[in-house]
Amino acid sequence: MAVQKHDRYAVNRLRASAFFTWLACTLPAAICAQFLLAGQALLGGLCWSMHGVVGGLIGLPVVALVAMAISVSYLRGLAW
């Protein structure tokens, strides 16, 4: 019998909460917005402060995802 190093998400057969899924789906959109704002700051004359604000806000969903993956028992398999 093998010892499991971490919980397996598939075994629990529980789905991630809607908030967790929503946070995970917003990350690619926020990263794309970062690239767009960086390009606009370089080539379009937009100020760099918007790029910095969006970059700082990207940290919030990342911290929330990590905290939920560690603290919620059925999401613990995603924490590894």
Backbone bond lengths (Angstrom), bond angles and torsions (degrees), N, CA, C in turn:
res aa  C-N    CA-C-N  psi(-1)  N-CA   C-N-CA  omega(-1)  CA-C   N-CA-C  phi
1 M - - - 1.437 - - 1.529 109.27 -
2 A 1.306 117.12 125.57 1.459 122.16 -178.87 1.527 110.60 -83.80
3 V 1.299 114.90 143.79 1.464 120.94 178.08 1.520 108.03 -88.99
4 Q 1.322 116.22 129.34 1.465 119.91 179.07 1.519 110.23 -81.70
5 K 1.313 115.55 134.91 1.456 120.09 178.89 1.526 111.82 -83.62
6 H 1.304 117.38 -25.61 1.463 121.02 -178.55 1.523 109.26 -148.48
7 D 1.318 114.43 162.24 1.465 119.19 176.92 1.521 108.98 -67.71
8 R 1.311 116.34 145.49 1.456 119.65 177.03 1.510 109.10 -103.72
9 Y 1.318 115.22 125.78 1.457 121.37 -176.31 1.523 111.62 -64.33
10 A 1.314 117.98 -35.79 1.466 121.29 -176.21 1.530 111.68 -69.82
11 V 1.294 117.21 -29.88 1.459 120.10 -177.57 1.521 110.62 -69.15
12 N 1.310 117.30 -36.11 1.461 120.67 -176.66 1.527 113.14 -69.04
13 R 1.317 117.48 -24.75 1.460 123.63 179.94 1.530 112.71 55.86
14 L 1.308 115.88 27.28 1.456 120.98 174.82 1.520 107.69 -106.27
15 R 1.290 116.16 146.02 1.451 119.95 -179.48 1.513 109.94 -93.49
16 A 1.303 115.11 153.46 1.458 120.32 175.89 1.525 108.93 -67.43
17 S 1.308 115.47 150.65 1.459 119.10 -179.96 1.531 109.77 -66.58
18 A 1.306 115.50 161.01 1.467 120.31 -179.40 1.525 110.65 -63.95
19 F 1.314 117.07 -36.12 1.468 120.53 179.52 1.518 110.88 -65.91
20 F 1.334 117.89 -42.18 1.459 122.09 178.11 1.528 110.21 -62.76
21 T 1.320 116.46 -44.46 1.464 121.05 179.41 1.518 110.93 -64.86
22 W 1.328 116.67 -40.93 1.460 120.67 179.42 1.526 110.62 -63.91
23 L 1.327 117.04 -42.75 1.462 120.14 177.84 1.522 111.26 -62.22
24 A 1.326 116.78 -41.60 1.461 120.44 -179.79 1.524 111.50 -66.45
25 C 1.327 117.38 -31.86 1.464 120.52 179.58 1.526 112.59 -79.49
26 T 1.316 117.73 -24.05 1.464 119.68 179.85 1.523 112.74 -78.10
27 L 1.319 117.66 -21.93 1.463 119.54 -178.19 1.529 113.62 -60.80
28 P 1.335 121.10 -49.15 1.472 118.72 178.09 1.526 112.86 -61.07
29 A 1.322 117.33 -36.96 1.467 119.89 178.65 1.527 110.68 -66.09
30 A 1.313 116.99 -39.87 1.465 120.09 179.39 1.528 111.19 -68.10
31 I 1.319 117.02 -37.49 1.468 119.85 178.04 1.524 110.43 -67.49
32 C 1.324 117.55 -39.17 1.470 120.64 175.40 1.531 110.69 -63.00
33 A 1.326 116.41 -39.17 1.468 119.74 177.02 1.520 110.63 -63.50
34 Q 1.324 117.32 -36.05 1.460 120.50 176.70 1.528 111.15 -61.60
35 F 1.322 116.48 -45.88 1.466 119.65 178.56 1.529 110.94 -63.78
36 L 1.314 117.07 -41.04 1.460 120.69 178.75 1.528 111.13 -62.76
37 L 1.311 116.81 -45.34 1.460 119.99 -179.89 1.522 112.15 -67.63
38 A 1.322 117.67 -34.61 1.465 119.92 176.45 1.525 110.46 -65.84
39 G 1.323 116.28 -41.81 1.464 119.25 177.31 1.514 112.38 -65.77
40 Q 1.322 117.05 -39.04 1.459 120.25 177.99 1.532 111.20 -67.45
41 A 1.325 116.87 -34.27 1.462 119.85 178.26 1.525 110.66 -70.32
42 L 1.317 116.57 -36.57 1.465 119.68 -179.91 1.524 112.30 -76.08
43 L 1.314 117.36 -43.62 1.457 120.70 -170.12 1.522 114.25 -112.01
44 G 1.321 118.12 -23.71 1.455 120.56 -172.94 1.517 115.31 -102.71
45 G 1.312 117.67 -4.52 1.454 119.71 178.49 1.520 114.80 84.68
46 L 1.318 118.59 9.14 1.466 121.56 177.05 1.523 108.61 -76.27
47 C 1.316 117.09 148.06 1.470 119.34 -178.95 1.529 110.44 -74.38
48 W 1.318 114.95 155.45 1.457 121.24 -177.07 1.523 112.66 -75.79
49 S 1.317 118.11 -11.11 1.461 119.66 -175.63 1.531 111.96 -66.18
50 M 1.327 118.34 -34.87 1.469 120.50 177.31 1.525 111.18 -65.05
51 H 1.331 115.32 -38.25 1.458 120.45 176.84 1.529 109.85 -61.96
52 G 1.317 116.92 -41.07 1.459 121.56 178.86 1.516 112.69 -68.34
53 V 1.322 117.04 -38.60 1.465 120.85 179.63 1.518 110.39 -65.41
54 V 1.318 117.03 -47.65 1.470 120.20 179.76 1.529 110.09 -65.08
55 G 1.318 117.40 -37.31 1.461 120.51 176.87 1.515 112.43 -62.79
56 G 1.313 116.27 -39.02 1.461 119.23 176.44 1.512 112.68 -69.30
57 L 1.316 116.43 -35.82 1.461 120.09 179.89 1.522 112.69 -72.14
58 I 1.324 117.63 -23.23 1.461 120.40 177.44 1.527 110.26 -64.64
59 G 1.304 116.80 -28.74 1.464 120.13 179.68 1.516 113.55 -65.50
60 L 1.321 117.71 -28.72 1.465 120.47 -178.24 1.524 113.25 -64.18
61 P 1.350 119.84 -50.53 1.465 117.66 177.14 1.526 113.51 -65.46
62 V 1.325 116.95 -31.14 1.469 119.57 178.90 1.524 109.93 -65.20
63 V 1.327 116.90 -45.94 1.459 120.61 179.10 1.531 110.52 -64.26
64 A 1.334 116.99 -40.55 1.463 120.33 179.41 1.530 111.31 -65.31
65 L 1.331 117.74 -40.42 1.464 120.57 178.40 1.519 111.49 -64.10
66 V 1.317 116.65 -43.76 1.463 120.01 179.21 1.523 110.79 -64.75
67 A 1.325 116.67 -43.74 1.465 120.45 -179.70 1.529 111.22 -63.54
68 M 1.328 116.95 -41.57 1.465 119.47 179.08 1.528 111.23 -68.68
69 A 1.333 117.24 -38.74 1.460 120.05 -179.78 1.520 111.66 -66.25
70 I 1.315 117.43 -29.83 1.460 120.45 179.32 1.526 111.64 -84.04
71 S 1.326 117.18 -38.46 1.466 119.46 -171.14 1.529 114.68 -91.76
72 V 1.315 119.47 -30.51 1.468 121.38 -178.75 1.522 108.08 -85.01
73 S 1.324 116.12 126.97 1.469 120.21 -170.20 1.530 113.01 -62.63
74 Y 1.329 118.64 -42.60 1.463 118.93 -176.81 1.519 113.32 -81.24
75 L 1.326 118.36 -5.11 1.465 121.29 173.87 1.528 111.70 -100.64
76 R 1.315 117.36 -0.57 1.447 121.52 -174.96 1.523 112.50 -62.33
77 G 1.314 117.40 -24.69 1.464 119.82 176.89 1.519 112.72 -67.46
78 L 1.314 117.62 -20.01 1.466 121.16 177.47 1.516 112.27 -86.33
79 A 1.317 117.95 -9.76 1.458 121.21 -176.36 1.530 113.15 -76.10
80 W 1.324 117.05 -24.53 1.461 118.04 -176.26 1.500 111.12 -69.75
